[in-house]
Amino acid sequence: AGQDPHWISVRPEDEVEALRRADYVLAIQPEEAQAMRERGLACVASVSHIVELAARPIPVPPAPVALFVGAANDANAHGLQWFFRHVWPIVRAGCPQARVHVAGAVSDACPALQGVHAEGRVSDERLEALYRDARVAINPVFIGSGQSIKVLEAMGHGVPVVASSVGLRGIVDPEEPGVHRADDPAAFAAAM
């Protein structure tokens, strides 16, 4: 968890030119596949990320623990700032024993607040333990693009998810049981 991202920026016309060299293009979202077809690419399919599913049954953890996993990028840092400024006070007022663990390099953006545990970069074993202990995974991002792998990973671990509309972008059916969309602080806190 918490790998450093390597970002590149490519103009849309350069992207299409590069993709024309491929026999087949795989997009991770139906919207991306449609956009590529509209740019003249013929052989395009949409295939979501594949995540390993947790063993069943998954017991509900006894403690009110939330989990956020993310890299140190602006989307994650901005989302966490919003969460801690607007949602966390509501959560703690209703459930003073609530905790949130933040794993990955984005932990550096965590404020020193009651119940907040900045894990930093963690081993795979520690990440598995964090998922086992979490009653809910959160994804309060409001900027960014692409599909949120953190949502798919949480779902694969059998952990319910509360996310913003942007945080659920690219998820084929965000109305699945255990997936809650919330874009305002009160709704986000209530869904947790």
Secondary structure, 3 states (H helix, E strand, C coil): CCCCCCCCCCCHHHHHHHHCCCCCEEECCHHHHHHHHHCCCCCEEECCCCCCCCCCCCCCCCCCEEEEECCCCHHHHHHHHHHHHHHHHHHHHHCCCCEEEEECHHHHHCCCCCCEEEEECCCHHHHHHHHHHCCEEEECCCCCCCCCHHHHHHHHCCCCEEECCCCCCCCCCCCCCCEEECCCHHHHHHHC
